[in-house]
Amino acid sequence: MPAFFITLFTLFLCVTSLNSYAVSRFDSSPNIKTHKDYVGSNICGQCHQPEFQQWQTSHHAKAMMSPTAENVLGDFDNQTVTFNDVKTQFTQREDGYFITTQNEVKKTETYKVAFTFGYTPLQQYLIDIGDGKLQAFDIAWDARATSEGGQRWFKLLPNEDTSPESPFHWTRQTQNWNSRCADCHSTNLSKGYDPIYKRYDTTFTELNVACESCHGGGQKHVSLVSGDGYKKGAATGFKADLKQTRQFVFDGSIPIAQPKGASTLAQINACGGCHSRRQVVGDIAPDHDYHDQYALRLIDDPLYHSDGQIQDEVFVLGSFMQSKMHQAGVTCTNCHNAHTGQIKAQDNSLCTQCHTVERYDTEKHHHHKASSEGALCVNCHMPATTYMEVDDRRDHSFSTPAPQHSDTMDTPNACKSCHRMQSNEWSAAAIKNWSNRWVPDPFSSLNARAQKADVLALRGMVEYVSDEQYPAIRRATLLSLTGNIPSRLTAETIAQQLSSNSPLVRRAAVEASGFIPLQHRWGLLKPLMTDKSASVRFAVANQLVGYSAEVSGDDYALLSQLLREYEATLRLSQDMPTGQAAIALYSLNQGDAEGALAALNKALEIEPDYAPALLNLADLYRGLGDEEKALATLQKAILVAPDSGAIQHSYGLYWVRQGQLETALGYLKAATEQGDSFVRYSYVYAVALESSGQLENAIKTLEAANQQWPNQYDVLLSLILYLEKAGRAPESWTYLSNLSAIAPNDPEVKRRLASMRRD
């Protein structure tokens, strides 16, 4: 990927613009719109009363509601709270519920609550700010019991700047319902975005997550039942059977129930979209394959820890797909009631459905007193992480605690959930004392090294990727990272995995192929232009953009069709800055600099402070030879995101190009100190230090970089050169040994090794 598109990993990826208010307000609150294929939950409930009644108690039914006395949980009895020096008042009148707070221009304004959003453990409130936009207000009601610390108003994102100047202000797009929340909180949603006026006319067939969100439109089913054409299991009117799941039975030979019958992904397809971090790539329908609807995020930092445990809010599926349960064919309703959404049991009987009591629900297995917190399976194998300040969510990878990794990889240790005063070393010793037989999945260490592009991890990564006993999402994650370590072995592995049975692995192989010259990439990826999964096809499109001029005939027609399909998919996210940034990258790869420029400016119209667009725009201006605009854009970017290593580095390079090395050094150094720093920033900073006569500081910078990102060719070679220049050649021999391990045939390495042997 060119330097033009450096992605900044932030907690929220997109925010909305105040410029939309330049257009007159468009009053179009979200509303119900009938659809010929949808009948509504009340019709479903006429025949399915038990299921309907269970659903009415669920989070799905309460995902979004009208603000009535029954539905509003928060205290609107003239309550006033102050957060970040902003006073907010919650009041109630005969005509509704109201929030009086600071608006986008720091004026006090009273807003009527349009809808409730969520129910427990917290409830938010949606505010209509005009132009069809609903915003989730960032002071929420803690719906937990008082004994648990609840029944209070509290501030979301308490550690962020949420002033009107900030991208995290409640009126901006981080809190926009239409683009960020709506498709998972209502049924059969149509976003209705107008890209000209930047406003919404959003509709849905039901306000909340109702029956047809999961089962699909019910009109055909009702018609079949009404006309005596219904046949159970054959002619139901639904394209997917969510009830049919794999069975698990004990055969007496081992203490774990064994799967019987064919596995099905029907529930993953129906439930997974709203319970995962993903990008929409196709029509959303519960009967469509998940990978034809979405591109699932892999086990990326900062979404997950390097061992696969949840870190950011990833909504279950990516975690669950790492588990042995998923591999065996376990699915959602094996543990959850389909209609209430609740787990089937609160104690270990949930797990002993498939794991015998005699083997697993004993002190010999869990090493804790019976009925204690430590004896609960979920506390060791599904540790909880708190999101949105009060919402505890359990990890669904069902992993075994590995405290021996926690200190070296900075990963959570489930033992410390209870044993807070004990060290990770103490936990590791305890587990080792229980059993020496457990061998951890090598993914943890491989992924930690792969994220640092450690060349010496490549062979282990390739072996893991090629072993189908491991979860596809973990294999795909490592495969995607092989692209950062270009080699013949990497190319061979990519070519092999392009025919994988897993769409996740195929997509990762495509994404990792970017280092392969385009003409050779074409030969590899051409067969996948018609892949059955949209997520794979669009990864192919992204890799082959710009190659149309090189092909003709049927190849040209097929590639053109794929690119048109891809363009339509990009437009699904055109109301988000990230979507416009993707359109800009696509345009640039097509050779359309003007199109890229227009898309980036649209991103900044949506959110003037969207740092990635500012950085990419500055790079584009530089590429077009307009250094004046590049400087002005970089100056704004560094004001908006001073904690961005990418921006600090880019600004430093600007001053290098201007011949002002001393000025550049401060920014290049700052780049190495940010959370998104990576090895290239340290290498460039060291070179700049050496060029300015600061040889010792350059050596120290490279030594630190080598500790953080081991086995990097440029870092090791520069360290050797600089130590030799400083008259400290013997100190370079350790680095030379490391360099010879990753580049044994390099002429410089061979020459130095020969010289060292002579000495």
C-alpha positions as a printed Julia matrix, in Angstrom:
759×3 Matrix{Float64}:
   0.0     0.0     0.0
   1.43    3.42   -0.9
   2.4     5.85    1.83
  -0.54    7.95    0.66
  -2.92    5.78    2.65
  -1.59    5.29    6.16
  -4.4     4.15    8.43
  -4.66    5.63   11.92
  -6.03    3.08   14.36
  -8.28    4.99   16.74
 -11.08    3.84   19.01
 -13.59    5.33   16.57
 -12.92    5.43   12.86
 -15.32    8.11   11.65
 -16.99   11.31   12.75
 -19.5    13.69   11.17
 -19.32   17.26    9.97
 -20.89   20.43   11.22
 -20.83   21.72    7.66
 -24.07   19.88    6.94
 -25.89   22.66    8.75
 -25.01   24.97    5.87
 -27.89   23.28    4.05
 -31.38   23.95    5.33
 -32.6    21.42    7.89
 -34.31   18.37    6.44
 -36.96   17.13    8.85
 -37.2    13.4     8.3
 -37.1    11.32   11.44
 -36.64    7.57   10.94
 -39.98    5.94   10.27
 -41.67    2.66    9.47
 -41.98    1.72    5.82
 -43.88   -1.37    4.74
 -42.24   -4.0     2.57
 -44.01   -6.63    0.49
 -41.92   -9.47    1.97
 -42.31   -8.45    5.64
 -45.41   -8.98    7.78
 -44.31   -7.76   11.23
 -43.82   -9.47   14.58
 -47.44   -9.11   15.63
 -48.48  -11.37   12.76
 -45.76  -13.86   13.73
 -46.99  -13.81   17.32
 -50.49  -14.94   16.35
 -49.19  -18.46   15.68
 -45.98  -18.47   17.68
 -47.19  -17.09   20.99
 -44.62  -18.71   23.35
 -41.72  -17.54   21.17
 -43.28  -14.1    20.77
 -43.7   -13.69   24.52
 -40.11  -14.76   25.16
 -38.85  -12.34   22.52
 -40.72   -9.46   24.14
 -38.47   -9.82   27.22
 -35.26   -9.8    25.16
 -32.62   -7.18   24.44
 -33.58   -7.53   20.78
 -37.13   -6.38   21.46
 -35.8    -3.48   23.54
 -32.95   -2.52   21.22
 -34.82    0.65   20.28
 -38.18    1.85   21.59
 -40.48    4.81   21.69
 -39.84    6.97   24.79
 -42.81    6.04   26.95
 -43.07    5.78   30.74
 -42.79    2.01   30.42
 -39.69    2.13   28.2
 -37.65    5.01   29.66
 -35.5     3.82   32.56
 -33.55    7.03   33.26
 -34.48    9.57   35.92
 -35.95   12.54   34.04
 -37.44   14.1    37.15
 -35.64   17.42   36.7
 -32.25   15.83   37.29
 -29.08   17.87   36.63
 -25.57   16.43   36.18
 -22.27   18.06   35.27
 -19.49   16.37   33.33
 -16.42   18.14   31.94
 -17.86   21.46   33.14
 -20.96   20.99   30.97
 -24.3    21.02   32.82
 -27.03   18.72   31.49
 -30.61   18.58   32.69
 -33.1    15.72   32.22
 -36.77   16.68   32.39
 -40.2    15.27   31.6
 -43.35   16.96   30.35
 -46.68   15.73   29.08
 -45.36   15.8    25.53
 -42.25   13.73   26.2
 -38.77   13.5    27.68
 -36.21   16.27   27.22
 -32.45   16.79   27.53
 -31.06   20.29   27.96
 -27.34   20.45   27.21
 -24.6    22.1    25.19
 -24.99   21.96   21.42
 -22.35   21.95   18.68
 -21.69   25.68   19.04
 -21.52   25.68   22.85
 -25.03   27.07   23.28
 -27.51   25.56   25.71
 -30.34   23.89   23.82
 -33.26   21.64   24.79
 -33.81   18.49   22.75
 -36.69   16.05   22.79
 -35.79   12.38   23.18
 -36.74   10.63   19.95
 -36.14    7.0    21.0
 -34.65    4.92   23.76
 -31.58    2.94   22.73
 -30.79   -0.28   24.55
 -32.17   -1.33   27.9
 -29.71   -2.91   30.29
 -27.07   -2.66   31.76
 -27.29    0.83   30.29
 -29.77    2.84   28.29
 -28.95    5.65   25.89
 -31.28    8.2    24.34
 -31.45    9.22   20.69
 -31.83   12.86   19.7
 -33.02   14.12   16.31
 -30.73   17.01   15.27
 -32.29   17.52   11.83
 -31.32   16.38    8.32
 -32.64   12.95    9.3
 -29.79   12.41   11.74
 -30.31   10.65   15.03
 -27.53   11.0    17.57
 -26.87    8.8    20.6
 -26.46   11.16   23.54
 -23.24   10.45   25.43
 -24.63   10.62   28.96
 -26.34    7.29   29.61
 -28.45    5.8    32.36
 -26.85    3.02   34.41
 -29.73    0.53   34.57
 -28.07   -1.8    37.03
 -29.37   -2.1    40.57
 -28.23    0.44   43.15
 -26.4    -2.34   44.98
 -24.28   -2.84   41.86
 -23.49    0.86   41.53
 -26.33    1.61   39.13
 -29.38    3.88   38.98
 -27.34    6.93   38.01
 -26.43    9.09   35.04
 -22.88    8.53   33.83
 -20.6     9.81   31.06
 -19.53    7.58   28.22
 -15.93    8.07   27.05
 -14.98    9.75   30.34
 -11.31    9.89   29.39
 -11.87   11.53   26.0
 -12.23   15.17   25.09
 -15.92   15.39   24.19
 -16.13   19.15   23.76
 -17.8    20.55   20.62
 -14.35   20.9    19.02
 -13.72   17.18   19.46
 -14.63   14.39   17.04
 -16.21   12.67   20.05
 -18.85   15.33   20.75
 -22.31   13.8    20.82
 -23.41   15.7    17.7
 -20.6    14.23   15.59
 -20.51   10.98   13.7
 -19.01    8.8    16.39
 -22.48    9.05   17.94
 -24.51    8.96   14.72
 -27.2     6.27   14.74
 -27.9     6.16   11.0
 -24.4     5.2     9.9
 -23.02    3.36   12.92
 -25.82    1.61   14.78
 -29.06    1.47   12.86
 -28.74   -1.71   10.81
 -28.3    -3.79   13.98
 -30.94   -2.14   16.15
 -33.91   -2.16   13.75
 -35.47   -4.56   11.24
 -34.95   -4.36    7.46
 -33.31   -0.97    7.65
 -32.75    1.31    4.67
 -30.2     4.01    5.49
 -31.47    6.41    2.82
 -28.38    8.59    2.67
 -28.37   11.53    0.24
 -24.71   12.2    -0.7
 -25.52   15.56   -2.29
 -27.15   17.14    0.75
 -25.51   14.81    3.31
 -28.78   13.94    4.98
 -30.77   10.79    5.73
 -34.24    9.46    5.08
 -33.84    6.27    7.1
 -36.66    3.72    7.23
 -37.3     0.28    8.72
 -40.12   -2.24    8.78
 -39.94   -2.5    12.59
 -38.33   -0.18   15.09
 -36.54   -2.91   17.03
 -34.81   -6.23   16.26
 -37.9    -8.3    15.52
 -38.64  -11.8    14.22
 -37.85  -11.06   10.58
 -34.43   -9.61   11.42
 -33.31  -13.18   12.06
 -35.7   -15.31   10.03
 -36.09  -13.07    6.99
 -39.31  -11.74    5.49
 -42.3   -13.83    6.55
 -44.84  -13.07    3.82
 -44.2   -16.27    1.87
 -44.36  -18.32    5.07
 -47.72  -16.78    6.0
 -49.03  -17.4     2.49
 -48.01  -21.06    2.59
 -49.58  -21.59    6.01
 -52.76  -19.78    5.0
 -53.06  -21.79    1.8
 -52.21  -25.2     3.26
 -48.97  -25.27    1.26
 -46.69  -25.37    4.29
 -44.52  -28.47    4.71
 -42.25  -28.66    7.74
 -38.6   -28.89    6.69
 -39.48  -28.64    3.0
 -41.8   -25.76    2.1
 -41.66  -23.31    5.01
 -41.37  -20.07    3.09
 -37.98  -19.36    4.68
 -34.71  -19.93    2.86
 -32.75  -20.84    5.98
 -33.56  -23.25    8.79
 -32.27  -21.68   12.0
 -33.64  -24.48   14.17
 -31.59  -27.24   12.56
 -28.32  -27.58   14.48
 -25.71  -30.26   14.92
 -26.4   -32.65   17.79
 -23.87  -33.6    20.49
 -24.06  -36.92   22.3
 -21.94  -38.82   24.82
 -20.75  -42.13   23.43
 -19.09  -43.26   26.68
 -15.57  -43.35   25.24
 -14.48  -39.83   26.14
 -15.83  -37.2    28.55
 -16.8   -34.73   25.81
 -19.97  -35.1    23.75
 -19.32  -35.94   20.13
 -20.97  -34.22   17.16
 -23.6   -36.1    15.17
 -24.98  -35.0    11.84
 -23.94  -32.24    9.51
 -22.84  -28.88   10.89
 -24.59  -25.74    9.71
 -23.6   -22.1     9.51
 -27.2   -20.89    9.34
 -27.09  -19.21   12.75
 -23.67  -17.66   12.07
 -25.12  -16.21    8.87
 -28.19  -14.83   10.63
 -26.67  -13.69   13.94
 -23.05  -13.01   13.05
 -23.45   -9.71   11.26
 -24.69   -7.85   14.31
 -22.38   -9.68   16.66
 -19.06   -8.92   14.98
 -16.7    -6.16   13.92
 -17.01   -6.15   10.17
 -17.53   -4.15    7.0
 -20.68   -4.52    4.94
 -19.83   -5.85    1.45
 -23.2    -7.06    0.15
 -26.94   -7.26    0.67
 -27.78   -8.01    4.3
 -30.1   -10.99    4.59
 -30.14  -13.71    7.27
 -30.2   -16.49    4.69
 -27.07  -15.24    2.88
 -23.63  -16.6     3.72
 -21.9   -14.36    6.27
 -18.91  -13.76    3.98
 -21.22  -12.69    1.17
 -22.62   -9.98    3.45
 -19.6    -8.89    5.47
 -15.82   -8.79    5.63
 -14.96   -9.88    9.17
 -12.13   -8.1    10.96
  -9.28  -10.46   11.73
  -7.4   -10.69   15.04
  -5.93   -7.22   14.66
  -4.39   -4.9    17.2
  -6.08   -3.04   18.9
  -9.27   -5.09   18.5
  -7.7    -8.17   20.06
  -4.7    -8.94   22.2
  -1.97  -10.86   20.42
  -3.18  -14.15   21.92
  -6.68  -13.6    20.51
  -8.38  -12.42   23.71
 -10.83   -9.58   23.21
  -9.54   -6.04   23.71
 -11.8    -3.57   21.92
 -15.54   -4.15   21.53
 -15.67   -6.92   18.91
 -19.16   -8.33   19.56
 -18.42  -12.07   19.96
 -18.16  -13.7    16.5
 -14.46  -13.13   15.83
 -13.77  -14.45   19.32
 -16.08  -17.46   18.96
 -14.57  -18.45   15.61
 -11.24  -19.04   17.38
 -12.78  -21.69   19.62
 -12.75  -25.48   19.48
 -16.51  -25.21   20.0
 -16.99  -23.48   16.67
 -14.72  -25.96   14.94
 -16.81  -28.81   16.33
 -20.05  -27.29   15.04
 -21.38  -25.72   18.25
 -23.52  -22.72   17.41
 -25.45  -19.93   19.13
 -28.53  -21.78   20.37
 -26.53  -24.61   21.93
 -25.95  -22.15   24.78
 -28.48  -19.33   24.25
 -32.25  -19.31   24.13
 -32.99  -18.12   20.61
 -35.83  -15.83   21.62
 -34.89  -14.41   25.01
 -31.21  -14.25   24.04
 -30.31  -15.4    27.56
 -27.98  -18.3    28.3
 -29.76  -21.54   29.12
 -28.21  -21.85   32.6
 -26.26  -19.6    34.94
 -24.12  -22.35   36.44
 -21.83  -25.07   35.11
 -24.78  -27.09   33.81
 -24.52  -24.89   30.73
 -21.13  -26.43   30.0
 -21.88  -29.93   31.22
 -24.31  -30.29   28.35
 -21.21  -31.44   26.47
 -18.52  -31.84   29.16
 -19.19  -34.53   31.76
 -19.7   -33.47   35.35
 -17.47  -36.31   36.54
 -14.48  -35.08   34.57
 -14.9   -31.31   34.37
 -17.13  -30.05   37.18
 -14.79  -31.3    39.88
 -12.11  -29.78   42.06
  -9.57  -32.06   40.38
 -10.2   -30.16   37.14
 -10.8   -26.56   38.21
  -8.72  -26.66   41.44
 -11.13  -24.44   43.34
 -13.65  -25.13   46.06
 -17.01  -26.31   44.79
 -19.59  -23.52   44.36
 -16.88  -20.84   44.53
 -16.37  -18.21   41.84
 -13.23  -20.04   40.74
 -15.21  -23.23   40.18
 -17.38  -21.6    37.5
 -16.19  -22.61   34.03
 -16.85  -19.19   32.55
 -14.63  -17.35   35.0
 -11.53  -19.16   33.74
 -12.48  -19.86   30.13
 -14.66  -16.82   29.33
 -13.15  -13.87   31.26
 -15.17  -10.66   31.05
 -14.09   -7.26   29.74
 -16.08   -4.13   30.59
 -17.2    -1.86   27.76
 -19.17    1.38   27.86
 -18.15    1.71   31.53
 -20.71   -0.81   32.89
 -21.25   -3.51   30.27
 -19.36   -6.74   31.07
 -18.97   -9.01   28.06
 -17.4   -12.44   28.1
 -14.71  -13.68   25.75
 -16.13  -16.41   23.49
 -12.87  -18.04   22.42
 -13.16  -20.43   25.4
  -9.4   -20.31   25.83
  -7.33  -21.79   28.64
  -5.62  -19.21   30.86
  -2.01  -18.65   29.79
  -0.49  -16.32   32.39
   3.01  -17.27   31.21
   2.37  -14.98   28.23
   0.91  -12.06   30.14
   4.13  -10.3    31.13
   5.98  -10.79   27.83
   3.01  -10.12   25.54
   0.99   -7.76   27.74
  -2.07  -10.01   27.55
  -4.83  -10.41   30.16
  -4.61  -13.19   32.73
  -8.0   -14.6    33.72
  -6.62  -15.71   37.09
  -6.15  -12.08   38.12
  -9.89  -11.49   37.84
 -10.04  -13.03   41.32
  -6.42  -13.17   42.45
  -5.81   -9.47   41.91
  -2.89   -9.19   44.32
  -0.98  -12.11   42.82
   1.51  -11.84   39.96
   1.27  -13.44   36.55
   4.28  -15.53   37.53
   2.36  -16.83   40.56
  -0.56  -17.82   38.31
   1.71  -19.55   35.81
   3.4   -21.54   38.58
   0.02  -22.62   39.97
  -1.18  -23.89   36.61
   2.12  -25.67   35.96
   1.81  -27.34   39.35
  -1.63  -28.66   38.36
  -0.49  -30.16   35.06
   2.54  -30.22   32.8
   0.58  -31.73   29.92
  -1.03  -28.61   28.55
   0.69  -27.29   25.43
  -0.51  -23.81   24.41
  -1.56  -22.99   20.87
   1.53  -21.43   19.21
  -0.66  -18.7    17.73
   0.0   -16.34   20.65
   3.74  -16.06   20.21
   3.58  -16.23   16.42
   1.03  -13.43   16.21
   2.98  -11.25   18.64
   6.09  -11.66   16.47
   4.15  -11.33   13.21
   2.72   -7.99   14.3
   6.32   -6.78   14.53
   7.17   -8.23   11.09
   9.78  -10.51   12.66
  11.37  -12.24    9.66
  12.44  -15.22   11.75
   8.8   -15.93   12.63
   7.85  -16.46    8.98
   8.44  -20.21    8.79
   6.43  -20.82   11.94
   3.66  -18.6    10.57
   3.57  -20.54    7.31
   3.45  -23.88    9.12
   0.56  -22.64   11.24
  -1.33  -21.28    8.23
  -0.96  -24.6     6.42
  -2.25  -26.69    9.33
  -6.04  -26.97    9.04
  -6.44  -28.22   12.61
  -6.19  -24.58   13.7
  -9.12  -22.11   13.52
  -9.51  -20.45   10.13
  -9.62  -16.94   11.61
  -6.26  -17.45   13.31
  -4.73  -18.93   10.17
  -6.12  -16.03    8.14
  -4.69  -13.52   10.61
  -1.16  -14.89   10.32
  -1.5   -15.28    6.56
  -2.51  -11.64    6.18
   0.62  -10.63    8.13
   2.96  -12.64    5.9
   2.5    -9.87    3.36
   4.68   -7.7     5.62
   7.53  -10.19    5.19
   7.94  -10.5     1.39
   9.79  -13.64    0.29
   9.52  -16.6    -2.03
   8.08  -18.65    0.86
   5.43  -15.98    1.4
   4.45  -15.99   -2.28
   4.28  -19.79   -2.38
   2.08  -19.86    0.72
  -0.25  -17.23   -0.71
  -0.61  -19.17   -3.96
  -1.42  -22.34   -2.02
  -4.0   -20.73    0.26
  -5.9   -19.01   -2.54
  -7.69  -22.34   -3.0
  -8.51  -22.79    0.71
 -12.0   -23.94    1.64
 -12.24  -21.04    4.08
 -13.33  -17.67    2.66
 -11.46  -15.99    5.52
  -8.22  -17.68    4.5
  -8.76  -17.0     0.79
  -9.42  -13.33    1.54
  -6.3   -13.1     3.7
  -4.22  -14.65    0.92
  -5.52  -12.04   -1.51
  -4.82   -9.2     0.91
  -1.29  -10.46    1.57
  -0.45  -10.52   -2.16
   0.09   -6.77   -2.46
   3.9    -7.07   -2.58
   3.77   -9.31   -5.66
   4.23   -7.35   -8.95
   0.86   -6.55  -10.47
   1.34   -8.6   -13.64
   2.1   -11.72  -11.57
  -0.65  -10.87   -9.09
  -3.11  -10.87  -11.97
  -2.26  -14.46  -12.84
  -2.72  -15.57   -9.24
  -5.95  -13.69   -8.52
  -7.77  -13.96  -11.84
  -9.6   -17.2   -10.88
 -10.97  -15.55   -7.73
 -12.73  -12.72   -9.57
 -15.82  -14.96   -9.52
 -15.34  -16.3    -5.99
 -18.65  -17.16   -4.33
 -17.89  -14.87   -1.36
 -18.23  -11.14   -1.89
 -15.58  -10.49    0.78
 -13.04  -12.41   -1.31
 -14.09  -10.85   -4.62
 -13.77   -7.35   -3.28
 -10.34   -8.08   -1.84
  -9.41   -9.2    -5.37
 -10.88   -6.02   -6.84
  -8.8    -3.94   -4.46
  -5.64   -5.75   -5.56
  -6.37   -5.52   -9.31
  -7.55   -1.92   -9.5
  -5.68   -0.21  -12.3
  -4.97   -3.37  -14.31
  -7.9    -2.99  -16.73
  -5.69   -1.33  -19.34
  -3.46   -4.4   -19.43
  -6.16   -6.95  -20.33
  -8.66   -7.36  -23.15
 -11.57   -9.47  -24.31
 -13.29  -11.66  -21.76
 -10.7   -10.8   -19.1
 -11.43   -7.1   -19.52
 -15.19   -7.67  -19.34
 -14.88   -9.8   -16.21
 -12.55   -7.39  -14.44
 -14.71   -4.41  -15.39
 -17.8    -6.15  -14.01
 -15.98   -6.91  -10.76
 -14.81   -3.31  -10.39
 -18.33   -1.99  -10.98
 -19.6    -4.31   -8.26
 -16.81   -3.13   -5.98
 -17.61    0.53   -6.65
 -21.22   -0.1    -5.63
 -20.01   -1.66   -2.39
 -17.77    1.31   -1.64
 -20.79    3.58   -1.98
 -22.51    1.7     0.87
 -20.18    3.56    3.24
 -20.01    6.9     1.44
 -21.64    8.65    4.41
 -18.59    7.86    6.55
 -15.12    9.41    6.37
 -13.62    5.93    6.23
 -15.84    5.14    3.27
 -14.71    8.24    1.41
 -11.08    7.41    2.21
 -11.59    3.97    0.64
 -13.14    5.59   -2.43
 -10.13    7.92   -2.62
  -7.7     4.99   -2.52
  -9.67    3.22   -5.23
  -9.61    6.35   -7.38
  -5.89    6.83   -6.88
  -5.17    3.24   -7.87
  -7.21    3.86  -11.0
  -4.9     6.76  -11.77
  -7.66    9.25  -11.0
  -5.96   11.82   -8.74
  -8.86   14.25   -9.14
 -11.33   11.6    -8.0
  -9.12   10.84   -5.0
  -8.91   14.54   -4.18
 -12.69   14.9    -4.38
 -13.29   11.87   -2.13
 -10.86   13.09    0.51
 -12.48   16.51    0.53
 -15.86   14.82    0.95
 -14.46   12.92    3.92
 -13.43   16.25    5.43
 -16.83   17.76    4.68
 -18.35   14.94    6.72
 -15.71   15.41    9.44
 -13.27   18.32    9.16
 -11.01   16.82   11.81
 -10.73   13.32   10.35
  -6.99   12.84   10.75
  -6.41   10.0     8.23
  -8.03   12.04    5.46
  -5.93   15.08    6.36
  -2.75   13.0     6.26
  -3.65   11.34    3.0
  -4.69   14.65    1.45
  -1.34   16.16    2.38
   0.42   13.24    0.7
  -1.72   13.69   -2.4
  -0.96   17.4    -2.58
   2.72   16.6    -2.3
   2.4    14.05   -5.11
   0.72   16.72   -7.23
   3.57   19.14   -6.51
   1.57   21.51   -4.33
   3.83   21.81   -1.27
   1.97   24.87    0.0
  -1.3    22.98    0.35
   0.55   19.95    1.67
   2.03   22.08    4.45
  -1.28   23.72    5.36
  -2.99   20.32    5.52
  -0.22   18.8     7.64
  -0.34   21.74   10.02
  -4.05   21.17   10.57
  -3.51   17.43   10.94
  -0.9    17.83   13.65
  -3.2    20.16   15.58
  -6.04   17.65   15.33
  -4.0    14.53   16.18
  -0.69   15.36   17.87
  -0.6    11.82   19.27
  -0.45   10.31   15.79
   2.94    8.88   14.92
   1.97    8.81   11.25
   1.25   12.54   11.21
   4.33   13.48   13.25
   6.49   11.37   10.9
   4.94   12.89    7.78
   5.43   16.41    9.12
   9.05   15.6     9.93
   9.61   14.35    6.38
   8.17   17.6     5.06
  10.89   19.56    6.87
  13.53   17.11    5.63
  12.42   17.87    2.07
  12.73   21.57    2.86
  16.33   21.03    4.0
  15.52   21.98    7.6
  16.87   18.91    9.35
  17.0    20.41   12.84
  13.31   21.29   12.65
  12.53   17.83   11.28
  14.25   16.0    14.13
  11.7    17.07   16.74
   8.78   15.69   14.74
  10.62   12.52   13.69
  11.44   11.85   17.33
   7.84   12.48   18.39
   6.7     9.93   15.8
   8.73    7.21   17.52
   7.05    7.94   20.86
   3.39    7.54   19.85
   1.14    4.54   20.28
   0.93    3.89   16.54
   4.7     4.07   16.04
   6.4     1.33   14.05
   9.91    0.41   13.05
  10.17    2.63    9.97
   9.74    5.76   12.08
  12.67    4.79   14.33
  14.85    3.89   11.38
  14.22    7.21    9.61
  14.76    9.14   12.84
  18.1     7.36   13.39
  19.25    8.16    9.85
  18.32   11.81   10.4
  20.23   11.86   13.68
  23.34   10.43   12.03
  23.06   12.92    9.19
  22.97   15.77   11.71
  26.13   14.51   13.41
  24.44   12.81   16.36
  25.93    9.36   15.81
  25.63    8.13   19.41
  21.97    9.12   19.61
  21.37    7.36   16.29
  22.89    4.17   17.71
  20.74    4.39   20.84
  17.63    4.89   18.72
  18.41    1.83   16.61
  19.21   -0.28   19.67
  15.83    0.6    21.15
  14.14   -0.15   17.83
  15.85   -3.54   17.68
  14.47   -4.36   21.11
  10.95   -3.42   20.1
  11.0    -4.79   16.53
  13.61   -7.57   16.36
  15.16   -8.95   13.17
  14.62   -5.95   10.88
  17.14   -5.82    8.05
  17.46   -2.01    7.81
  17.78   -1.57   11.57
  20.41   -4.29   11.98
  22.52   -3.19    9.0
  22.43    0.47   10.07
  23.39   -0.5    13.62
  26.39   -2.4    12.29
  27.46    0.5    10.05
  27.05    3.11   12.78
  28.91    1.04   15.4
  31.76    0.55   12.95
  31.8     4.28   12.25
  31.9     4.97   16.0
  34.93    2.66   16.38
  32.87    0.07   18.26
  32.98   -2.73   15.69
  33.15   -5.61   18.21
  29.77   -4.48   19.6
  28.25   -5.02   16.15
  29.01   -8.75   16.02
  25.83   -9.75   17.86
  23.77   -7.74   15.39
  25.75   -9.22   12.51
  24.88  -12.7    13.76
  21.2   -11.77   13.8
  21.47  -10.22   10.35
  23.1   -13.36    8.95
  20.13  -15.37   10.19
  17.66  -13.32    8.15
  19.87  -12.47    5.12
  22.62  -15.13    4.91
  23.32  -14.47    1.22
  23.57  -10.7     1.47
  27.0    -9.57    0.11
  27.51   -7.09    2.97
  26.78   -9.81    5.5
  29.1   -12.31    3.84
  31.93   -9.79    3.62
  31.63   -8.82    7.27
  31.38  -12.4     8.48
  34.51  -13.29    6.54
  36.33  -10.28    7.99
  35.2   -11.16   11.51
  36.52  -14.72   11.12
  39.9   -13.4     9.92
  40.1   -11.09   12.92
